[in-house]
Amino acid sequence: NNAMLFISIIFLFFSCQKKEEKQQTVEDTTITNVTETPPVIENCYRMVEGKDSIVLNIKRTGDSITGTFNWLPFEKDKKRSKFKGTITNTTANTIAVTEAEGMTNKEELIFSLGEKEARVKFGEMTENKDHLWKYKYPEKTTEQVLQKVDCSY
């Protein structure tokens, strides 16, 4: 009888210990599956020609991108835009809310980002049924190259 009691106690001890190990494994697995929030990357780009300038400021989080794009000719009406959209590889496809000449419009804004520069597409635009201005001939756009600058300028 004592032998049977001893074997039962040992069996109970080992079976309780295995349950604790399984619970620990489950907890460890849960911790490693937590995904981290991607960092926010901020970059600024500028082109100055004479007294005219074009400024692009971006904030990128994963594949989301937001920012401002301002075309600032010295003696003409300025065009100021706030945009948001997505970025795939190096190409950003965004929609900008633009203020120019006292009017506000929504328009497509496409640009690509490199190590030291941004290339912003310019071209003829047409308004669609949703009142969004889009590039009329995307394959015929030109690019304005802006150099990467310190964002504190």
ZARONU-795001 format. One record per residue (C-alpha): residue in one letter; x, y, z negated. Coordinates in pm, whole numbers, plus 50000, padded with zeros to 5 digits. Each point is the difference from the previous one (the first is absolute). Layout:
// residues N
AXYZ...
//
This chain:
// residues 153
N500005000050000N502825024249915A501614992050334M496745007050180L499585033349812F503605009550080I499524992550373S496735020050003I501705030149839I502904998650250F497554996650292L497955029549872F503165021049954F501214993950359S496605005450158C499615033749820Q503465010650110K499274992250367K496845021549988E502045029349870E502514995650286K497205000050258Q498535031949855Q503425016750012T500404990550366V496615015150088E500895032549822D503385002350178T498364994350341T497495027949933I502775024649918T501984993150319N496935004650224V499535036749904T500595021850306E501885032449964T498675032950135P502175011250292P502075031249931V498965034050136I502515012050258E500095037350069N501785014850301C500045033950168Y500855009550358R500415033750167M500765015650334V500895036750026E500275017250335G500645037149972K497385012549753D497574971350073S499944968449794I498264966549975V499894982849660L498974964149920N499814988249638I499024963949932K499214977149709R500054963150081T498744972049773G500264966150167D498225003550335S498015031249895I501265034550092T498785035149910G501455034650029T499995033650172F500945010550350N500375037250067W500775016650330L501115035349913P500725022350301F501315034149894E497625023350188K497064976850073D497264982249808K501304973349772K498714964349998R499904983449659S499004963549956K499514974449724F500034964050119K499564964449885G500314966850176T502114969050031I503554992650104T501124968350176N503764995050028T501015036050080T496845013150171A497385019649805N496445001950132T498145026649807I496995022950009A500715036249911V497625026849879T501385030450178E499415037049947A500935023050287E498625032650135G497295000549732M498654965650097T500264965949833N500284968450210K500814963449952E502674987450235E502214970350066L503615004449890I502544973550096F503675001249909S502924976649949L502575001049723G503704992550035E502935001349760K500705037150061E497065012650204A496294999050073R498545000550350V496565016250019K497834993950308F498535029950183G497674999250296E496675009250148M497104991349771T496314993450056E497134999749751N498104967349963K496354995049897D501034999349630H501585034850038L503484985449965W502645014550230K502124971750147Y502894999050245K498444999750346Y502954981550156P501994983549717E502574986750247K500685035450128T500715017049667T503245017949927E501924998049672Q501265027749780V503014989049794L500195012449642Q503104994949787K499814984949651V500555026749734D500065002249623C496405003649879S500945027849756Y500815025850273
//
